[in-house]
């Protein structure tokens, strides 16, 4: 099973962004970003779209989903 929080954190880390930088750039609170990355709660689809756009990736990439996961 995909760990969405780990994937969200991975996408942030590979871009050398801190939680504070993402917060400043997107307006999404640091607290929410942290809770999502720790797997405490899942973001709603609107925030997922916003983060995917911010990182310049698809929603599938944002959550670590690929073709193999469809089977």
Secondary structure, DSSP 8 states (H G I E B T S, - for coil): ---HHHHHHHHHHTTT--HHHHHHHH---HHHHHHHHTTSS---HHHHHHHHHHHT--HHHHTT--GGGG-
